[in-house]
């Protein structure tokens, strides 16, 4: 089975968040199951530096304002099509914005180009290869499905995966004439969205199947609260909507063989985590004591509930816990966390930035990880926490609700607990649950039991990949009817 995946980022080439982890890991998980994935990605500067271009498999004299080529390469075990379009992707900054974080004003053009190429490949643009199914990830790739629908591959089954419905790719109607789509596409059942062009909306409308990255999130986005204006469309397509929990790459995230850790360990040798904890205390200038060390590894944004965390920094310290924060995001939230660290030297440490190695060490050394998200399509951080015995303390929403078993009395007695859940997302509810975790930590036998149960959880891609295989097979069966 041949799959064309289209995505704006993929680990280990380019990553801003969990999307890249998913698009990098899923092809590797599908390969042993008889599914071959070739992934189309933009040729950002950092991507082009990873290989030496040779003869392209496709060429464009003019693609959204300039010449472009498509290279077929293999990097890190991934089969890739790289869209080499310097006028669109050879820039200093991130994949979506400049060095200051401001979005590139021509993002509509950049990702229309990516999607257009995806549509051309789906239609047989690469000699000798044509996909059985097209799988688009998030709004930057969503228009691919409009190009297949209105182009030369309308019968190609397609999947639209929503990693975060909050990001939709909405642009003014004035861009439509530059997209190369037929006039009929600018309609309610096409790409039109509140008088403009909606990239994600177009993908949701055209897809044969829609997936989100957890069952609970698939239900939540059908409500006005979480639907972000698309709940009507999603409710109309309930029969094609499916939630599949993400997995993680258990080769990269393996506490028994993680080079980023000071000391490797397993569920049978949890005491070795102490060396990693000492390293964290030194890195974050924290006091050494017998209390729990909590951590945060996150984008520092409203969505992630970091404002709620900032409101309880003083009570966290008063409860006898310490806190290590790694992340970057809203300046106001960064300032609040830095102020908390200055106010509680030795008890709170904050590192502003993105540091992959340090994120591994935090999972491998901290006692618990705080994830107070307002909404969380799936979340990978809590899965890393389970794998590493870093007990997740999470808001009861989306994938967090699907993957963590709350340490209530019954779950503890049954040996089933893997973390702590709280609801609603208020400072009081969050703090009450942290106090509950601190009290549980005081009983080493119960705490280690929660750690070990979490580490037994199957957080790999195996079961989730099986569900994608089943979905792909069902779409091919539909095509044949």
C-alpha positions as MATLAB code, in Angstrom:
seq = 'XXXXXXXXXXXXXXXXXXXXXXXXXXXXXXXXXXXXXXXXXXXXXXXXXXXXXXXXXXXXXXXXXXXXXXXXXXXXXXXXXXXXXXXXXXXXXXXXXXXXXXXXXXXXXXXXXXXXXXXXXXXXXXXXXXXXXXXXXXXXXXXXXXXXXXXXXXXXXXXXXXXXXXXXXXXXXXXXXXXXXXXXXXXXXXXXXXXXXXXXXXXXXXXXXXXXXXXXXXXXXXXXXXXXXXXXXXXXXXXXXXXXXXXXXXXXXXXXXXXXXXXXXXXXXXXXXXXXXXXXXXXXXXXXXXXXXXXXXXXXXXXXXXXXXXXXXXXXXXXXXXXXXXXXXXXXXXXXXXXXXXXXXXXXXXXXXXXXXXXXXXXXXXXXXXXXXXXXXXXXXXXXXXXXXXXXXXXXXXXXXXXXXXXXXXXXXXXXXXXXXXXXXXXXXXXXXXXXXXXXXXXXXXXXXXXXXXXXXXXXXXXXXXXXXXXXXXXXXXXXX';
ca = [
       0.000    0.000    0.000;
       1.515    3.312   -1.102;
       0.725    6.465    0.902;
       1.608   10.057    0.076;
       1.825   12.083    3.280;
       1.982   15.874    3.076;
       3.178   17.839    6.091;
       4.820   21.192    6.915;
       7.275   19.576    9.370;
       8.804   16.222   10.180;
      11.241   15.016   12.828;
      14.251   14.949   12.748;
      14.487   17.480    9.908;
      12.269   20.322   11.116;
      10.199   20.510   14.292;
       8.162   23.091   16.171;
       5.975   20.665   18.103;
       4.222   17.320   18.261;
       3.153   17.372   14.608;
       6.737   16.701   13.536;
       7.077   13.828   15.993;
       3.944   12.213   14.586;
       4.802   12.609   10.909;
       8.316   11.342   11.577;
       7.296    8.307   13.620;
       4.127    7.100   11.882;
       5.812    6.086    8.578;
       8.351    3.993   10.491;
       5.556    2.302   12.447;
       3.542    1.581    9.294;
       6.425    0.083    7.299;
       6.414   -3.354    9.012;
       2.654   -3.525    8.445;
       2.916   -3.433    4.660;
       2.359    0.306    4.256;
       5.000    2.423    2.484;
       4.817    6.163    3.168;
       6.529    8.836    1.094;
       6.286   12.260    2.697;
       6.243   15.608    0.897;
       7.869   18.379    2.951;
       8.923   21.970    2.216;
      12.573   22.525    1.377;
      13.321   24.881    4.252;
      16.953   25.911    4.522;
      17.580   23.432    7.352;
      16.037   20.627    5.285;
      18.029   21.377    2.131;
      21.228   21.294    4.193;
      20.564   17.627    5.006;
      21.242   16.305    1.490;
      22.935   17.070   -1.836;
      20.344   17.601   -4.575;
      20.740   15.518   -7.713;
      18.307   15.044  -10.592;
      14.815   16.175   -9.517;
      11.772   13.977  -10.017;
       9.587   17.001  -10.841;
      10.283   20.548  -12.038;
       8.226   23.724  -12.231;
       9.111   26.752  -14.306;
       6.797   28.849  -12.155;
       5.260   27.630   -8.909;
       3.596   30.387   -6.921;
       6.033   33.017   -8.107;
       9.239   31.185   -8.923;
      10.923   28.024  -10.221;
      10.798   24.873   -8.127;
      12.036   21.307   -8.114;
      11.055   18.194   -6.207;
      13.753   15.845   -4.962;
      13.236   12.237   -3.888;
      15.586   11.473   -0.990;
      15.918    9.193    2.013;
      16.904   10.785    5.304;
      16.868    9.107    8.722;
      14.995    6.140    7.309;
      12.241    8.346    5.876;
      11.315    8.378    2.174;
      10.825   12.030    1.307;
       9.810   14.310   -1.503;
      11.411   17.677   -0.773;
       9.928   20.761   -2.434;
      12.940   22.882   -3.376;
      11.440   26.344   -3.923;
      13.954   28.922   -2.607;
      11.637   31.887   -3.197;
       9.213   30.329   -0.717;
      11.264   28.378    1.804;
      14.906   29.518    1.812;
      14.576   32.033    4.651;
      16.125   32.902    7.987;
      13.677   32.133   10.783;
      11.189   29.393   11.524;
       9.017   27.403    9.148;
       6.050   29.733    9.586;
       7.546   33.068   10.625;
      10.643   35.194   10.924;
      13.163   35.205   13.746;
      10.868   37.422   15.851;
       7.964   34.981   15.505;
       5.883   37.100   13.127;
       4.131   34.987   10.473;
       5.433   35.241    6.936;
       2.857   37.355    5.057;
       2.910   34.940    2.112;
       2.208   31.782    4.121;
      -0.924   31.358    2.036;
       1.253   31.162   -1.076;
       3.946   28.966    0.487;
       1.549   26.267    1.609;
      -0.637   26.536   -1.464;
       2.520   25.614   -3.377;
       3.174   22.653   -1.083;
      -0.407   21.479   -1.516;
      -0.394   22.009   -5.268;
       2.655   19.778   -5.577;
       0.933   17.213   -3.356;
      -2.018   17.229   -5.739;
       0.277   16.831   -8.734;
       2.085   13.860   -7.160;
      -1.270   12.286   -6.332;
      -2.180   12.583  -10.012;
       0.960   10.716  -11.109;
       3.387   13.611  -11.400;
       6.335   11.462  -10.301;
       7.162    8.995  -13.051;
       6.718    5.397  -11.992;
       4.970    6.110   -8.706;
       1.419    6.987   -7.765;
      -0.066    6.808   -4.275;
      -3.051    4.700   -3.325;
      -4.026    7.236   -0.630;
      -3.149   10.850    0.183;
      -2.783   11.772    3.868;
      -2.592   15.487    4.717;
      -1.548   16.873    8.097;
      -2.879   20.192    9.467;
      -3.882   23.338    7.606;
      -0.569   23.838    5.825;
      -1.133   20.620    3.869;
      -4.941   20.592    3.839;
      -5.353   22.309    0.465;
      -3.716   19.211   -1.085;
      -7.110   17.529   -0.841;
      -8.771   20.375   -2.716;
      -6.184   20.019   -5.481;
      -6.876   16.285   -5.696;
     -10.645   16.811   -5.584;
     -10.754   19.482   -8.283;
      -7.712   18.248  -10.219;
      -6.667   15.023  -11.895;
      -6.954   12.719   -8.881;
     -10.557   13.043   -7.639;
     -10.837    9.272   -7.155;
      -7.787    9.039   -4.894;
      -8.891    8.284   -1.316;
      -7.726   10.841    1.197;
      -7.286   11.402    4.925;
      -7.180   14.755    6.705;
      -5.556   14.617   10.146;
      -6.248   17.508   12.505;
      -3.482   17.916   15.056;
      -4.868   21.192   16.394;
      -8.130   22.695   15.151;
      -7.173   26.111   16.514;
      -4.833   26.648   13.553;
      -6.928   26.796   10.386;
      -5.172   28.817    7.680;
      -7.831   31.457    6.986;
      -7.098   34.035    4.290;
      -8.972   36.695    2.352;
     -10.948   35.886   -0.773;
      -8.467   37.902   -2.839;
      -5.975   35.023   -2.880;
      -8.326   32.591   -4.598;
      -7.396   33.663   -8.113;
      -3.760   32.734   -7.424;
      -4.482   29.209   -6.210;
      -5.086   27.676   -9.624;
      -8.333   26.051   -8.548;
     -11.479   26.149  -10.725;
     -14.120   28.748   -9.915;
     -16.489   26.083   -8.628;
     -14.105   25.469   -5.710;
     -14.961   28.885   -4.241;
     -18.169   27.559   -2.752;
     -19.571   26.559    0.623;
     -18.844   22.893   -0.046;
     -15.368   23.789   -1.343;
     -12.697   26.148   -0.037;
     -14.902   29.139    0.839;
     -14.998   29.910    4.551;
     -16.831   32.941    5.969;
     -16.308   34.841    2.730;
     -12.601   34.000    2.490;
     -10.507   30.923    1.809;
     -10.121   28.317    4.547;
      -7.299   25.847    4.021;
      -8.191   23.470    6.849;
     -11.897   23.814    6.060;
     -11.151   22.853    2.444;
      -9.331   19.738    3.592;
     -12.092   18.742    5.989;
     -14.653   19.193    3.223;
     -12.730   17.215    0.599;
     -11.303   14.377    2.715;
     -12.691   10.888    2.440;
     -11.922   10.466    6.143;
     -11.022   12.863    8.957;
      -8.893   11.838   11.897;
      -7.966   13.633   15.063;
      -5.274   12.527   17.442;
      -7.480   11.218   20.255;
     -11.056    9.910   20.602;
     -12.032   12.502   23.222;
     -10.792   15.372   21.042;
     -12.810   13.951   18.129;
     -15.896   14.382   20.290;
     -14.908   17.736   21.760;
     -14.435   19.448   18.387;
     -18.069   18.748   17.507;
     -19.078   21.259   20.207;
     -19.123   25.060   19.844;
     -16.642   25.344   22.726;
     -13.912   23.346   20.981;
     -15.092   23.420   17.361;
     -13.469   26.785   16.556;
     -16.219   27.602   14.051;
     -15.948   24.259   12.281;
     -18.224   22.229   14.557;
     -21.095   22.444   12.061;
     -19.003   20.902    9.289;
     -17.577   18.273   11.630;
     -21.028   17.286   12.881;
     -22.166   16.951    9.295;
     -19.268   14.565    8.693;
     -19.504   12.561   11.919;
     -19.544    9.302    9.970;
     -16.118   10.066    8.534;
     -14.609   11.390   11.801;
     -12.311    9.121   13.787;
     -10.060    9.670   16.807;
      -6.770    7.739   16.905;
      -4.426    8.387   19.819;
      -0.876    9.246   18.824;
       2.043    7.089   19.786;
       5.667    8.038   20.347;
       8.932    6.782   18.907;
       9.984    4.403   21.664;
      13.467    4.079   20.189;
      14.116    7.817   20.635;
      12.214    7.990   23.928;
      13.715    5.090   25.881;
      14.955    5.693   29.431;
      17.077    2.552   29.261;
      19.102    3.868   26.310;
      18.697    7.658   26.239;
      21.997    9.432   25.639;
      20.517   12.684   26.990;
      20.229   11.196   30.461;
      23.005   11.177   33.007;
      21.863    7.719   34.104;
      19.810    5.190   32.156;
      17.184    3.207   34.035;
      14.131    0.971   33.742;
      10.997    0.229   35.743;
      13.000   -2.410   37.588;
      15.767    0.061   38.443;
      13.990    3.325   39.271;
      16.577    4.332   41.871;
      18.942    5.235   39.031;
      16.645    8.200   38.231;
      18.118    9.959   41.270;
      21.261   10.902   39.317;
      19.141   12.624   36.684;
      17.229   14.456   39.404;
      20.485   15.740   40.897;
      21.526   16.967   37.435;
      18.224   18.843   37.072;
      18.629   20.456   40.484;
      22.014   21.735   39.401;
      20.830   22.867   35.951;
      17.866   24.807   37.380;
      19.689   25.991   40.543;
      17.202   24.211   42.814;
      17.639   23.202   46.432;
      18.197   19.541   47.172;
      15.606   18.043   49.475;
      13.293   15.059   49.784;
      10.239   16.765   48.301;
       8.919   16.187   44.775;
      10.420   17.940   41.791;
       7.701   18.986   39.330;
       8.448   20.036   35.783;
       6.870   21.719   32.778;
       7.997   21.164   29.168;
       5.672   23.213   26.995;
       4.900   26.084   24.748;
       4.138   28.875   27.188;
       0.695   29.834   25.914;
      -2.905   30.304   26.982;
      -3.900   27.058   25.247;
      -1.421   25.157   27.412;
      -2.919   26.703   30.576;
       0.349   28.328   31.584;
      -1.543   31.341   32.941;
      -3.246   28.976   35.407;
       0.156   27.584   36.403;
       1.540   31.103   36.871;
      -1.304   31.858   39.276;
      -0.290   29.075   41.682;
       3.496   29.351   41.802;
       3.468   30.531   45.421;
       1.131   27.726   46.619;
       3.249   25.121   44.808;
       6.287   26.205   46.793;
       4.219   26.366   49.998;
       3.134   22.767   49.393;
       6.761   21.642   49.611;
       7.338   21.046   45.886;
       9.945   22.458   43.564;
       9.353   23.388   39.933;
      11.557   23.314   36.806;
      10.123   24.966   33.684;
      11.393   24.666   30.115;
       9.578   26.447   27.317;
       9.072   29.508   25.203;
       5.996   31.428   24.119;
       4.030   34.480   25.192;
       6.257   37.188   26.600;
       3.888   37.913   29.478;
       3.823   34.278   30.571;
       7.582   33.971   30.203;
       7.901   37.033   32.446;
       5.527   35.619   35.063;
       7.502   32.380   35.280;
      10.837   34.186   35.435;
       9.436   36.430   38.161;
       8.323   33.345   40.071;
      11.823   31.915   39.801;
      13.310   35.182   41.084;
      10.813   35.263   43.930;
      11.522   31.659   44.948;
      15.209   31.089   44.327;
      16.111   27.481   44.906;
      12.486   26.379   44.612;
      11.556   27.406   41.052;
      13.858   27.385   38.032;
      12.889   28.620   34.575;
      14.725   28.146   31.287;
      13.241   30.061   28.372;
      13.849   28.336   25.054;
      13.617   25.024   23.256;
      16.154   22.361   24.208;
      15.514   18.778   23.059;
      18.244   17.282   25.264;
      17.038   19.115   28.364;
      13.450   18.006   27.685;
      14.638   14.397   27.847;
      16.511   15.036   31.092;
      13.423   16.625   32.644;
      11.353   13.556   31.824;
      14.123   11.325   33.140;
      14.721   13.173   36.394;
      11.632   15.059   37.524;
       9.069   13.272   39.669;
       5.994   14.630   37.889;
       5.129   16.723   34.850;
       2.386   19.369   34.869;
       0.128   19.651   31.788;
      -2.787   22.052   32.500;
      -3.948   22.449   28.878;
      -7.264   24.140   28.102;
      -7.579   21.799   25.154;
      -5.161   19.123   24.003;
      -5.873   17.190   20.787;
      -3.602   14.387   21.957;
      -0.482   15.565   23.694;
       2.819   13.739   23.517;
       4.412   15.149   26.653;
       2.283   12.982   28.932;
       3.196    9.916   26.860;
       6.869   10.700   27.338;
       6.117   11.107   31.047;
       4.505    7.659   31.216;
       7.455    6.105   29.411;
       9.972    7.755   31.739;
       8.209    7.352   35.077;
       7.639   11.113   35.274;
       4.086   11.030   36.619;
       1.697   13.214   34.549;
      -0.603   15.681   36.322;
      -3.043   16.700   33.594;
      -6.221   18.590   32.839;
      -9.104   16.272   31.949;
      -9.394   17.139   28.268;
      -8.702   15.626   24.845;
      -5.925   13.085   24.646;
      -4.881   13.800   28.213;
      -8.171   12.303   29.407;
      -7.729    9.316   27.085;
      -4.189    8.381   28.120;
      -3.925    9.009   31.890;
      -5.687    6.959   34.581;
      -6.313    9.122   37.639;
      -4.754    8.026   40.915;
      -7.984    7.922   42.880;
      -8.363    5.455   45.731;
      -9.955    2.758   43.577;
      -7.341    3.019   40.822;
      -4.494    2.946   43.346;
      -5.993   -0.086   45.077;
      -6.346   -1.862   41.729;
      -2.796   -0.949   40.693;
      -4.135    0.820   37.608;
      -3.274    4.474   38.305;
      -0.773    6.167   35.969;
      -1.126    9.846   36.905;
      -3.450   12.559   38.174;
      -6.337   14.287   36.396;
      -8.163   17.457   37.376;
     -11.181   19.435   36.236;
     -12.261   22.190   35.838;
      -9.220   24.149   34.703;
      -9.040   26.597   37.581;
      -6.149   27.509   39.869;
      -7.974   25.936   42.835;
      -8.670   22.611   41.110;
      -5.123   22.464   39.725;
      -3.594   23.189   43.120;
      -5.809   20.676   44.899;
      -4.560   17.972   42.560;
      -0.943   19.020   43.007;
      -1.426   18.757   46.772;
      -2.933   15.305   46.229;
       0.142   14.324   44.213;
       2.516   15.721   46.842;
       0.731   13.714   49.530;
       0.929   10.574   47.400;
       4.631   11.170   46.761;
       5.166   10.960   50.539;
       4.341    7.244   50.259;
       7.226    5.822   48.187;
       5.539    2.466   47.679;
       2.393    3.962   46.156;
       4.351    6.510   44.120;
       6.708    3.951   42.608;
       3.675    1.794   41.831;
       2.163    4.653   39.817;
       5.487    5.172   38.028;
       5.835    1.495   37.153;
       2.243    1.211   35.953;
       2.786    4.208   33.684;
       5.994    2.721   32.329;
       4.062   -0.463   31.455;
       1.638    1.537   29.275;
       1.853    0.856   25.562;
       2.680    4.321   24.256;
       4.265    3.036   21.046;
       2.798    3.570   17.592;
       1.971   -0.123   17.140;
      -1.733   -0.131   18.048;
      -2.344    3.309   16.553;
      -0.596    2.287   13.342;
      -2.885   -0.752   13.171;
      -5.873    1.570   13.279;
      -4.457    3.650   10.422;
      -3.894    0.480    8.407;
      -7.527   -0.492    8.998;
      -8.650    3.001    7.962;
      -6.570    2.935    4.778;
      -7.951   -0.499    3.867;
     -11.528    0.684    4.411;
     -10.943    3.663    2.099;
      -9.529    1.460   -0.629;
     -12.537   -0.817   -0.246;
     -14.828    2.200   -0.698;
     -12.951    3.170   -3.833;
     -13.542   -0.286   -5.220;
     -17.316   -0.196   -4.698;
];
